[in-house]
Amino acid sequence: GSSAASDVYKRQVYIYGMNGRIVELPKGSTVIDYAFNLDSDIGNTMVGAIVNDDYKDVSYVLKNNDRVRIISDELSFGPREEWITKAVTTKARKRIKEFNKEIRK
């Protein structure tokens, strides 16, 4: 029989960040979700990520126990609008929308 606890576990992925920090995200989360979960500024200036020592695009879907280091560039154009379709967390989507609204003013 499946317990409620194991169901929750199946719906989450645990990501290892810098300094051994563990971040819990919904299954299907991408590098975008992870970055915005850490900090809006990290999400806004992200250009890619190193996942388990390999370069990955921001749309890479994270797997349980992935080790992630976000690559930021202060001169990046900020989060693209199409990132919204690649993000699964409400937080990330909201931040991307807000950022793109600001630009258009």
PDB file as gemmi writes it, atoms N, CA and C in Angstrom:
CRYST1    1.000    1.000    1.000  90.00  90.00  90.00 P 1                      
ATOM      1  N   GLY A   1       0.847  -1.204   0.000  1.00  0.00           N  
ATOM      2  CA  GLY A   1       0.000   0.000   0.000  1.00  0.00           C  
ATOM      3  C   GLY A   1       0.866   1.231   0.000  1.00  0.00           C  
ATOM      4  N   SER A   2       0.416   2.296  -0.667  1.00  0.00           N  
ATOM      5  CA  SER A   2       1.239   3.502  -0.685  1.00  0.00           C  
ATOM      6  C   SER A   2       0.764   4.444   0.408  1.00  0.00           C  
ATOM      7  N   SER A   3       1.677   4.879   1.210  1.00  0.00           N  
ATOM      8  CA  SER A   3       1.327   5.811   2.275  1.00  0.00           C  
ATOM      9  C   SER A   3       1.309   7.225   1.708  1.00  0.00           C  
ATOM     10  N   ALA A   4       0.658   8.119   2.401  1.00  0.00           N  
ATOM     11  CA  ALA A   4       0.599   9.512   1.960  1.00  0.00           C  
ATOM     12  C   ALA A   4       2.002  10.093   1.860  1.00  0.00           C  
ATOM     13  N   ALA A   5       2.851   9.696   2.777  1.00  0.00           N  
ATOM     14  CA  ALA A   5       4.215  10.232   2.795  1.00  0.00           C  
ATOM     15  C   ALA A   5       4.972   9.883   1.517  1.00  0.00           C  
ATOM     16  N   SER A   6       4.845   8.650   1.058  1.00  0.00           N  
ATOM     17  CA  SER A   6       5.582   8.268  -0.144  1.00  0.00           C  
ATOM     18  C   SER A   6       4.981   8.931  -1.380  1.00  0.00           C  
ATOM     19  N   ASP A   7       3.692   9.227  -1.357  1.00  0.00           N  
ATOM     20  CA  ASP A   7       3.057   9.950  -2.464  1.00  0.00           C  
ATOM     21  C   ASP A   7       3.638  11.349  -2.587  1.00  0.00           C  
ATOM     22  N   VAL A   8       3.781  12.010  -1.445  1.00  0.00           N  
ATOM     23  CA  VAL A   8       4.349  13.352  -1.444  1.00  0.00           C  
ATOM     24  C   VAL A   8       5.770  13.286  -1.973  1.00  0.00           C  
ATOM     25  N   TYR A   9       6.505  12.285  -1.533  1.00  0.00           N  
ATOM     26  CA  TYR A   9       7.888  12.134  -1.957  1.00  0.00           C  
ATOM     27  C   TYR A   9       7.980  11.996  -3.470  1.00  0.00           C  
ATOM     28  N   LYS A  10       7.035  11.263  -4.043  1.00  0.00           N  
ATOM     29  CA  LYS A  10       7.046  11.051  -5.496  1.00  0.00           C  
ATOM     30  C   LYS A  10       6.757  12.341  -6.259  1.00  0.00           C  
ATOM     31  N   ARG A  11       6.070  13.267  -5.603  1.00  0.00           N  
ATOM     32  CA  ARG A  11       5.719  14.518  -6.288  1.00  0.00           C  
ATOM     33  C   ARG A  11       6.770  15.607  -6.097  1.00  0.00           C  
ATOM     34  N   GLN A  12       7.847  15.281  -5.387  1.00  0.00           N  
ATOM     35  CA  GLN A  12       8.883  16.267  -5.103  1.00  0.00           C  
ATOM     36  C   GLN A  12      10.217  15.809  -5.667  1.00  0.00           C  
ATOM     37  N   VAL A  13      11.068  16.764  -5.968  1.00  0.00           N  
ATOM     38  CA  VAL A  13      12.463  16.433  -6.226  1.00  0.00           C  
ATOM     39  C   VAL A  13      13.308  17.249  -5.252  1.00  0.00           C  
ATOM     40  N   TYR A  14      14.397  16.665  -4.827  1.00  0.00           N  
ATOM     41  CA  TYR A  14      15.290  17.343  -3.894  1.00  0.00           C  
ATOM     42  C   TYR A  14      16.568  17.701  -4.625  1.00  0.00           C  
ATOM     43  N   ILE A  15      16.874  18.986  -4.650  1.00  0.00           N  
ATOM     44  CA  ILE A  15      17.985  19.505  -5.420  1.00  0.00           C  
ATOM     45  C   ILE A  15      19.062  20.018  -4.477  1.00  0.00           C  
ATOM     46  N   TYR A  16      20.300  19.668  -4.770  1.00  0.00           N  
ATOM     47  CA  TYR A  16      21.424  20.144  -3.967  1.00  0.00           C  
ATOM     48  C   TYR A  16      22.012  21.387  -4.592  1.00  0.00           C  
ATOM     49  N   GLY A  17      22.005  22.464  -3.835  1.00  0.00           N  
ATOM     50  CA  GLY A  17      22.561  23.712  -4.331  1.00  0.00           C  
ATOM     51  C   GLY A  17      23.974  23.907  -3.829  1.00  0.00           C  
ATOM     52  N   MET A  18      24.467  25.113  -3.988  1.00  0.00           N  
ATOM     53  CA  MET A  18      25.783  25.445  -3.475  1.00  0.00           C  
ATOM     54  C   MET A  18      25.721  25.363  -1.950  1.00  0.00           C  
ATOM     55  N   ASN A  19      26.853  25.173  -1.319  1.00  0.00           N  
ATOM     56  CA  ASN A  19      26.960  25.040   0.147  1.00  0.00           C  
ATOM     57  C   ASN A  19      26.111  23.891   0.683  1.00  0.00           C  
ATOM     58  N   GLY A  20      25.826  22.899  -0.163  1.00  0.00           N  
ATOM     59  CA  GLY A  20      25.086  21.733   0.302  1.00  0.00           C  
ATOM     60  C   GLY A  20      23.659  22.008   0.720  1.00  0.00           C  
ATOM     61  N   ARG A  21      23.143  23.159   0.326  1.00  0.00           N  
ATOM     62  CA  ARG A  21      21.762  23.511   0.644  1.00  0.00           C  
ATOM     63  C   ARG A  21      20.810  22.634  -0.168  1.00  0.00           C  
ATOM     64  N   ILE A  22      19.782  22.109   0.494  1.00  0.00           N  
ATOM     65  CA  ILE A  22      18.830  21.266  -0.222  1.00  0.00           C  
ATOM     66  C   ILE A  22      17.538  22.040  -0.463  1.00  0.00           C  
ATOM     67  N   VAL A  23      17.093  22.023  -1.701  1.00  0.00           N  
ATOM     68  CA  VAL A  23      15.858  22.713  -2.066  1.00  0.00           C  
ATOM     69  C   VAL A  23      14.847  21.679  -2.542  1.00  0.00           C  
ATOM     70  N   GLU A  24      13.645  21.756  -2.001  1.00  0.00           N  
ATOM     71  CA  GLU A  24      12.577  20.830  -2.374  1.00  0.00           C  
ATOM     72  C   GLU A  24      11.691  21.523  -3.404  1.00  0.00           C  
ATOM     73  N   LEU A  25      11.494  20.866  -4.551  1.00  0.00           N  
ATOM     74  CA  LEU A  25      10.679  21.450  -5.616  1.00  0.00           C  
ATOM     75  C   LEU A  25       9.696  20.412  -6.132  1.00  0.00           C  
ATOM     76  N   PRO A  26       8.595  20.882  -6.742  1.00  0.00           N  
ATOM     77  CA  PRO A  26       7.664  19.918  -7.329  1.00  0.00           C  
ATOM     78  C   PRO A  26       8.325  19.177  -8.490  1.00  0.00           C  
ATOM     79  N   LYS A  27       7.932  17.935  -8.699  1.00  0.00           N  
ATOM     80  CA  LYS A  27       8.434  17.144  -9.826  1.00  0.00           C  
ATOM     81  C   LYS A  27       8.159  17.906 -11.118  1.00  0.00           C  
ATOM     82  N   GLY A  28       9.089  17.843 -12.051  1.00  0.00           N  
ATOM     83  CA  GLY A  28       8.896  18.551 -13.319  1.00  0.00           C  
ATOM     84  C   GLY A  28       9.467  19.955 -13.312  1.00  0.00           C  
ATOM     85  N   SER A  29       9.977  20.384 -12.146  1.00  0.00           N  
ATOM     86  CA  SER A  29      10.566  21.718 -12.053  1.00  0.00           C  
ATOM     87  C   SER A  29      11.810  21.821 -12.931  1.00  0.00           C  
ATOM     88  N   THR A  30      12.017  23.005 -13.468  1.00  0.00           N  
ATOM     89  CA  THR A  30      13.179  23.232 -14.313  1.00  0.00           C  
ATOM     90  C   THR A  30      14.206  24.080 -13.562  1.00  0.00           C  
ATOM     91  N   VAL A  31      15.342  24.304 -14.195  1.00  0.00           N  
ATOM     92  CA  VAL A  31      16.374  25.177 -13.645  1.00  0.00           C  
ATOM     93  C   VAL A  31      15.774  26.551 -13.327  1.00  0.00           C  
ATOM     94  N   ILE A  32      14.821  26.992 -14.146  1.00  0.00           N  
ATOM     95  CA  ILE A  32      14.150  28.284 -13.929  1.00  0.00           C  
ATOM     96  C   ILE A  32      13.481  28.311 -12.554  1.00  0.00           C  
ATOM     97  N   ASP A  33      12.719  27.263 -12.252  1.00  0.00           N  
ATOM     98  CA  ASP A  33      12.036  27.190 -10.955  1.00  0.00           C  
ATOM     99  C   ASP A  33      13.035  27.226  -9.808  1.00  0.00           C  
ATOM    100  N   TYR A  34      14.109  26.490  -9.980  1.00  0.00           N  
ATOM    101  CA  TYR A  34      15.128  26.415  -8.934  1.00  0.00           C  
ATOM    102  C   TYR A  34      15.742  27.793  -8.674  1.00  0.00           C  
ATOM    103  N   ALA A  35      16.084  28.496  -9.742  1.00  0.00           N  
ATOM    104  CA  ALA A  35      16.724  29.806  -9.600  1.00  0.00           C  
ATOM    105  C   ALA A  35      15.816  30.796  -8.885  1.00  0.00           C  
ATOM    106  N   PHE A  36      14.553  30.849  -9.282  1.00  0.00           N  
ATOM    107  CA  PHE A  36      13.625  31.790  -8.653  1.00  0.00           C  
ATOM    108  C   PHE A  36      13.289  31.378  -7.228  1.00  0.00           C  
ATOM    109  N   ASN A  37      13.368  30.089  -6.954  1.00  0.00           N  
ATOM    110  CA  ASN A  37      13.152  29.618  -5.592  1.00  0.00           C  
ATOM    111  C   ASN A  37      14.253  30.161  -4.675  1.00  0.00           C  
ATOM    112  N   LEU A  38      15.468  30.231  -5.195  1.00  0.00           N  
ATOM    113  CA  LEU A  38      16.590  30.754  -4.409  1.00  0.00           C  
ATOM    114  C   LEU A  38      16.431  32.250  -4.184  1.00  0.00           C  
ATOM    115  N   ASP A  39      16.211  32.985  -5.285  1.00  0.00           N  
ATOM    116  CA  ASP A  39      16.202  34.441  -5.191  1.00  0.00           C  
ATOM    117  C   ASP A  39      15.763  35.044  -6.527  1.00  0.00           C  
ATOM    118  N   SER A  40      14.945  36.086  -6.477  1.00  0.00           N  
ATOM    119  CA  SER A  40      14.472  36.721  -7.713  1.00  0.00           C  
ATOM    120  C   SER A  40      15.618  37.227  -8.570  1.00  0.00           C  
ATOM    121  N   ASP A  41      16.622  37.809  -7.910  1.00  0.00           N  
ATOM    122  CA  ASP A  41      17.750  38.350  -8.663  1.00  0.00           C  
ATOM    123  C   ASP A  41      18.527  37.251  -9.369  1.00  0.00           C  
ATOM    124  N   ILE A  42      18.618  36.104  -8.722  1.00  0.00           N  
ATOM    125  CA  ILE A  42      19.310  34.977  -9.352  1.00  0.00           C  
ATOM    126  C   ILE A  42      18.529  34.553 -10.592  1.00  0.00           C  
ATOM    127  N   GLY A  43      17.212  34.453 -10.468  1.00  0.00           N  
ATOM    128  CA  GLY A  43      16.379  34.095 -11.617  1.00  0.00           C  
ATOM    129  C   GLY A  43      16.476  35.110 -12.739  1.00  0.00           C  
ATOM    130  N   ASN A  44      16.470  36.388 -12.347  1.00  0.00           N  
ATOM    131  CA  ASN A  44      16.469  37.454 -13.351  1.00  0.00           C  
ATOM    132  C   ASN A  44      17.774  37.571 -14.128  1.00  0.00           C  
ATOM    133  N   THR A  45      18.877  37.121 -13.539  1.00  0.00           N  
ATOM    134  CA  THR A  45      20.167  37.273 -14.219  1.00  0.00           C  
ATOM    135  C   THR A  45      20.742  35.939 -14.698  1.00  0.00           C  
ATOM    136  N   MET A  46      19.947  34.876 -14.554  1.00  0.00           N  
ATOM    137  CA  MET A  46      20.431  33.547 -14.925  1.00  0.00           C  
ATOM    138  C   MET A  46      20.563  33.384 -16.438  1.00  0.00           C  
ATOM    139  N   VAL A  47      21.650  32.723 -16.854  1.00  0.00           N  
ATOM    140  CA  VAL A  47      21.819  32.440 -18.279  1.00  0.00           C  
ATOM    141  C   VAL A  47      21.916  30.937 -18.555  1.00  0.00           C  
ATOM    142  N   GLY A  48      22.096  30.160 -17.501  1.00  0.00           N  
ATOM    143  CA  GLY A  48      22.193  28.713 -17.657  1.00  0.00           C  
ATOM    144  C   GLY A  48      22.535  28.094 -16.315  1.00  0.00           C  
ATOM    145  N   ALA A  49      22.917  26.823 -16.324  1.00  0.00           N  
ATOM    146  CA  ALA A  49      23.252  26.155 -15.075  1.00  0.00           C  
ATOM    147  C   ALA A  49      24.237  25.026 -15.313  1.00  0.00           C  
ATOM    148  N   ILE A  50      24.999  24.732 -14.292  1.00  0.00           N  
ATOM    149  CA  ILE A  50      25.835  23.539 -14.310  1.00  0.00           C  
ATOM    150  C   ILE A  50      25.106  22.517 -13.443  1.00  0.00           C  
ATOM    151  N   VAL A  51      24.682  21.419 -14.064  1.00  0.00           N  
ATOM    152  CA  VAL A  51      23.987  20.371 -13.329  1.00  0.00           C  
ATOM    153  C   VAL A  51      24.859  19.125 -13.346  1.00  0.00           C  
ATOM    154  N   ASN A  52      25.251  18.673 -12.154  1.00  0.00           N  
ATOM    155  CA  ASN A  52      26.153  17.516 -12.046  1.00  0.00           C  
ATOM    156  C   ASN A  52      27.350  17.641 -12.978  1.00  0.00           C  
ATOM    157  N   ASP A  53      27.947  18.822 -13.009  1.00  0.00           N  
ATOM    158  CA  ASP A  53      29.160  19.098 -13.800  1.00  0.00           C  
ATOM    159  C   ASP A  53      28.938  19.227 -15.307  1.00  0.00           C  
ATOM    160  N   ASP A  54      27.696  19.243 -15.765  1.00  0.00           N  
ATOM    161  CA  ASP A  54      27.416  19.463 -17.189  1.00  0.00           C  
ATOM    162  C   ASP A  54      26.647  20.756 -17.372  1.00  0.00           C  
ATOM    163  N   TYR A  55      26.953  21.489 -18.448  1.00  0.00           N  
ATOM    164  CA  TYR A  55      26.193  22.704 -18.740  1.00  0.00           C  
ATOM    165  C   TYR A  55      24.784  22.332 -19.203  1.00  0.00           C  
ATOM    166  N   LYS A  56      23.777  22.987 -18.636  1.00  0.00           N  
ATOM    167  CA  LYS A  56      22.387  22.744 -19.058  1.00  0.00           C  
ATOM    168  C   LYS A  56      21.690  24.070 -19.334  1.00  0.00           C  
ATOM    169  N   ASP A  57      20.718  24.001 -20.244  1.00  0.00           N  
ATOM    170  CA  ASP A  57      19.874  25.150 -20.533  1.00  0.00           C  
ATOM    171  C   ASP A  57      18.933  25.389 -19.354  1.00  0.00           C  
ATOM    172  N   VAL A  58      18.375  26.611 -19.272  1.00  0.00           N  
ATOM    173  CA  VAL A  58      17.473  26.948 -18.171  1.00  0.00           C  
ATOM    174  C   VAL A  58      16.199  26.099 -18.169  1.00  0.00           C  
ATOM    175  N   SER A  59      15.878  25.499 -19.322  1.00  0.00           N  
ATOM    176  CA  SER A  59      14.644  24.715 -19.400  1.00  0.00           C  
ATOM    177  C   SER A  59      14.843  23.250 -18.993  1.00  0.00           C  
ATOM    178  N   TYR A  60      16.074  22.897 -18.611  1.00  0.00           N  
ATOM    179  CA  TYR A  60      16.373  21.523 -18.184  1.00  0.00           C  
ATOM    180  C   TYR A  60      15.486  21.121 -17.004  1.00  0.00           C  
ATOM    181  N   VAL A  61      14.846  19.960 -17.124  1.00  0.00           N  
ATOM    182  CA  VAL A  61      13.979  19.459 -16.044  1.00  0.00           C  
ATOM    183  C   VAL A  61      14.839  18.729 -15.016  1.00  0.00           C  
ATOM    184  N   LEU A  62      14.749  19.188 -13.786  1.00  0.00           N  
ATOM    185  CA  LEU A  62      15.596  18.661 -12.719  1.00  0.00           C  
ATOM    186  C   LEU A  62      15.151  17.290 -12.233  1.00  0.00           C  
ATOM    187  N   LYS A  63      16.126  16.476 -11.911  1.00  0.00           N  
ATOM    188  CA  LYS A  63      15.842  15.144 -11.370  1.00  0.00           C  
ATOM    189  C   LYS A  63      16.242  15.110  -9.907  1.00  0.00           C  
ATOM    190  N   ASN A  64      15.663  14.168  -9.186  1.00  0.00           N  
ATOM    191  CA  ASN A  64      15.958  14.037  -7.766  1.00  0.00           C  
ATOM    192  C   ASN A  64      17.466  13.921  -7.549  1.00  0.00           C  
ATOM    193  N   ASN A  65      17.958  14.634  -6.572  1.00  0.00           N  
ATOM    194  CA  ASN A  65      19.379  14.619  -6.171  1.00  0.00           C  
ATOM    195  C   ASN A  65      20.342  15.267  -7.170  1.00  0.00           C  
ATOM    196  N   ASP A  66      19.819  16.034  -8.125  1.00  0.00           N  
ATOM    197  CA  ASP A  66      20.716  16.783  -9.008  1.00  0.00           C  
ATOM    198  C   ASP A  66      21.490  17.821  -8.185  1.00  0.00           C  
ATOM    199  N   ARG A  67      22.730  18.058  -8.584  1.00  0.00           N  
ATOM    200  CA  ARG A  67      23.527  19.132  -7.978  1.00  0.00           C  
ATOM    201  C   ARG A  67      23.530  20.294  -8.961  1.00  0.00           C  
ATOM    202  N   VAL A  68      23.081  21.457  -8.509  1.00  0.00           N  
ATOM    203  CA  VAL A  68      22.888  22.578  -9.427  1.00  0.00           C  
ATOM    204  C   VAL A  68      23.669  23.824  -9.017  1.00  0.00           C  
ATOM    205  N   ARG A  69      24.339  24.411  -9.989  1.00  0.00           N  
ATOM    206  CA  ARG A  69      24.966  25.709  -9.782  1.00  0.00           C  
ATOM    207  C   ARG A  69      24.461  26.623 -10.891  1.00  0.00           C  
ATOM    208  N   ILE A  70      23.805  27.693 -10.509  1.00  0.00           N  
ATOM    209  CA  ILE A  70      23.244  28.632 -11.481  1.00  0.00           C  
ATOM    210  C   ILE A  70      24.349  29.539 -12.025  1.00  0.00           C  
ATOM    211  N   ILE A  71      24.341  29.727 -13.332  1.00  0.00           N  
ATOM    212  CA  ILE A  71      25.276  30.662 -13.955  1.00  0.00           C  
ATOM    213  C   ILE A  71      24.527  31.968 -14.205  1.00  0.00           C  
ATOM    214  N   SER A  72      24.999  33.027 -13.576  1.00  0.00           N  
ATOM    215  CA  SER A  72      24.349  34.330 -13.721  1.00  0.00           C  
ATOM    216  C   SER A  72      25.215  35.268 -14.532  1.00  0.00           C  
ATOM    217  N   ASP A  73      24.563  36.227 -15.159  1.00  0.00           N  
ATOM    218  CA  ASP A  73      25.283  37.269 -15.863  1.00  0.00           C  
ATOM    219  C   ASP A  73      24.516  38.564 -15.626  1.00  0.00           C  
ATOM    220  N   GLU A  74      25.155  39.513 -14.952  1.00  0.00           N  
ATOM    221  CA  GLU A  74      24.487  40.783 -14.630  1.00  0.00           C  
ATOM    222  C   GLU A  74      23.963  41.470 -15.889  1.00  0.00           C  
ATOM    223  N   LEU A  75      24.585  41.169 -17.028  1.00  0.00           N  
ATOM    224  CA  LEU A  75      24.182  41.816 -18.277  1.00  0.00           C  
ATOM    225  C   LEU A  75      23.147  41.018 -19.069  1.00  0.00           C  
ATOM    226  N   SER A  76      22.631  39.955 -18.458  1.00  0.00           N  
ATOM    227  CA  SER A  76      21.633  39.155 -19.176  1.00  0.00           C  
ATOM    228  C   SER A  76      20.384  39.998 -19.418  1.00  0.00           C  
ATOM    229  N   PHE A  77      19.585  39.603 -20.375  1.00  0.00           N  
ATOM    230  CA  PHE A  77      18.384  40.375 -20.716  1.00  0.00           C  
ATOM    231  C   PHE A  77      17.258  40.134 -19.737  1.00  0.00           C  
ATOM    232  N   GLY A  78      17.524  39.346 -18.733  1.00  0.00           N  
ATOM    233  CA  GLY A  78      16.459  39.028 -17.796  1.00  0.00           C  
ATOM    234  C   GLY A  78      15.655  37.854 -18.305  1.00  0.00           C  
ATOM    235  N   PRO A  79      14.714  37.394 -17.510  1.00  0.00           N  
ATOM    236  CA  PRO A  79      13.954  36.198 -17.884  1.00  0.00           C  
ATOM    237  C   PRO A  79      13.116  36.436 -19.136  1.00  0.00           C  
ATOM    238  N   ARG A  80      13.223  35.549 -20.113  1.00  0.00           N  
ATOM    239  CA  ARG A  80      12.419  35.653 -21.326  1.00  0.00           C  
ATOM    240  C   ARG A  80      10.965  35.319 -20.990  1.00  0.00           C  
ATOM    241  N   GLU A  81      10.061  35.885 -21.755  1.00  0.00           N  
ATOM    242  CA  GLU A  81       8.651  35.615 -21.499  1.00  0.00           C  
ATOM    243  C   GLU A  81       8.322  34.137 -21.686  1.00  0.00           C  
ATOM    244  N   GLU A  82       9.002  33.485 -22.650  1.00  0.00           N  
ATOM    245  CA  GLU A  82       8.689  32.069 -22.902  1.00  0.00           C  
ATOM    246  C   GLU A  82       9.113  31.168 -21.741  1.00  0.00           C  
ATOM    247  N   TRP A  83       9.895  31.715 -20.799  1.00  0.00           N  
ATOM    248  CA  TRP A  83      10.253  30.924 -19.621  1.00  0.00           C  
ATOM    249  C   TRP A  83       9.004  30.536 -18.836  1.00  0.00           C  
ATOM    250  N   ILE A  84       7.964  31.358 -18.941  1.00  0.00           N  
ATOM    251  CA  ILE A  84       6.730  31.075 -18.202  1.00  0.00           C  
ATOM    252  C   ILE A  84       6.200  29.685 -18.550  1.00  0.00           C  
ATOM    253  N   THR A  85       6.342  29.303 -19.821  1.00  0.00           N  
ATOM    254  CA  THR A  85       5.823  27.995 -20.242  1.00  0.00           C  
ATOM    255  C   THR A  85       6.717  26.855 -19.764  1.00  0.00           C  
ATOM    256  N   LYS A  86       7.940  27.187 -19.347  1.00  0.00           N  
ATOM    257  CA  LYS A  86       8.879  26.159 -18.908  1.00  0.00           C  
ATOM    258  C   LYS A  86       8.962  26.058 -17.389  1.00  0.00           C  
ATOM    259  N   ALA A  87       8.341  27.019 -16.707  1.00  0.00           N  
ATOM    260  CA  ALA A  87       8.366  27.011 -15.248  1.00  0.00           C  
ATOM    261  C   ALA A  87       7.110  26.322 -14.732  1.00  0.00           C  
ATOM    262  N   VAL A  88       7.230  25.567 -13.653  1.00  0.00           N  
ATOM    263  CA  VAL A  88       6.044  24.917 -13.102  1.00  0.00           C  
ATOM    264  C   VAL A  88       5.601  25.542 -11.780  1.00  0.00           C  
ATOM    265  N   THR A  89       6.498  26.261 -11.110  1.00  0.00           N  
ATOM    266  CA  THR A  89       6.104  26.842  -9.825  1.00  0.00           C  
ATOM    267  C   THR A  89       5.471  28.216 -10.025  1.00  0.00           C  
ATOM    268  N   THR A  90       4.453  28.493  -9.225  1.00  0.00           N  
ATOM    269  CA  THR A  90       3.727  29.756  -9.296  1.00  0.00           C  
ATOM    270  C   THR A  90       4.674  30.922  -9.067  1.00  0.00           C  
ATOM    271  N   LYS A  91       5.579  30.734  -8.107  1.00  0.00           N  
ATOM    272  CA  LYS A  91       6.531  31.788  -7.744  1.00  0.00           C  
ATOM    273  C   LYS A  91       7.347  32.223  -8.953  1.00  0.00           C  
ATOM    274  N   ALA A  92       7.906  31.255  -9.671  1.00  0.00           N  
ATOM    275  CA  ALA A  92       8.745  31.569 -10.828  1.00  0.00           C  
ATOM    276  C   ALA A  92       7.921  32.267 -11.912  1.00  0.00           C  
ATOM    277  N   ARG A  93       6.737  31.735 -12.192  1.00  0.00           N  
ATOM    278  CA  ARG A  93       5.889  32.328 -13.242  1.00  0.00           C  
ATOM    279  C   ARG A  93       5.543  33.769 -12.919  1.00  0.00           C  
ATOM    280  N   LYS A  94       5.191  34.002 -11.659  1.00  0.00           N  
ATOM    281  CA  LYS A  94       4.801  35.337 -11.225  1.00  0.00           C  
ATOM    282  C   LYS A  94       5.963  36.313 -11.391  1.00  0.00           C  
ATOM    283  N   ARG A  95       7.142  35.898 -10.979  1.00  0.00           N  
ATOM    284  CA  ARG A  95       8.331  36.757 -11.070  1.00  0.00           C  
ATOM    285  C   ARG A  95       8.649  37.091 -12.531  1.00  0.00           C  
ATOM    286  N   ILE A  96       8.529  36.107 -13.409  1.00  0.00           N  
ATOM    287  CA  ILE A  96       8.827  36.324 -14.829  1.00  0.00           C  
ATOM    288  C   ILE A  96       7.829  37.314 -15.422  1.00  0.00           C  
ATOM    289  N   LYS A  97       6.546  37.130 -15.086  1.00  0.00           N  
ATOM    290  CA  LYS A  97       5.503  38.043 -15.566  1.00  0.00           C  
ATOM    291  C   LYS A  97       5.780  39.457 -15.087  1.00  0.00           C  
ATOM    292  N   GLU A  98       6.071  39.576 -13.786  1.00  0.00           N  
ATOM    293  CA  GLU A  98       6.328  40.897 -13.216  1.00  0.00           C  
ATOM    294  C   GLU A  98       7.500  41.572 -13.899  1.00  0.00           C  
ATOM    295  N   PHE A  99       8.562  40.816 -14.115  1.00  0.00           N  
ATOM    296  CA  PHE A  99       9.760  41.360 -14.754  1.00  0.00           C  
ATOM    297  C   PHE A  99       9.450  41.870 -16.147  1.00  0.00           C  
ATOM    298  N   ASN A 100       8.737  41.075 -16.909  1.00  0.00           N  
ATOM    299  CA  ASN A 100       8.428  41.451 -18.293  1.00  0.00           C  
ATOM    300  C   ASN A 100       7.443  42.616 -18.376  1.00  0.00           C  
ATOM    301  N   LYS A 101       6.602  42.759 -17.371  1.00  0.00           N  
ATOM    302  CA  LYS A 101       5.694  43.899 -17.301  1.00  0.00           C  
ATOM    303  C   LYS A 101       6.510  45.176 -17.092  1.00  0.00           C  
ATOM    304  N   GLU A 102       7.475  45.130 -16.188  1.00  0.00           N  
ATOM    305  CA  GLU A 102       8.318  46.286 -15.878  1.00  0.00           C  
ATOM    306  C   GLU A 102       9.038  46.783 -17.124  1.00  0.00           C  
ATOM    307  N   ILE A 103       9.584  45.889 -17.905  1.00  0.00           N  
ATOM    308  CA  ILE A 103      10.347  46.230 -19.109  1.00  0.00           C  
ATOM    309  C   ILE A 103       9.513  47.040 -20.085  1.00  0.00           C  
ATOM    310  N   ARG A 104       8.237  46.640 -20.189  1.00  0.00           N  
ATOM    311  CA  ARG A 104       7.396  47.232 -21.243  1.00  0.00           C  
ATOM    312  C   ARG A 104       6.894  48.624 -20.916  1.00  0.00           C  
ATOM    313  N   LYS A 105       7.056  49.043 -19.678  1.00  0.00           N  
ATOM    314  CA  LYS A 105       6.528  50.351 -19.291  1.00  0.00           C  
ATOM    315  C   LYS A 105       7.163  51.462 -20.105  1.00  0.00           C  
TER     316      LYS A 105                                                      
END                                                                             
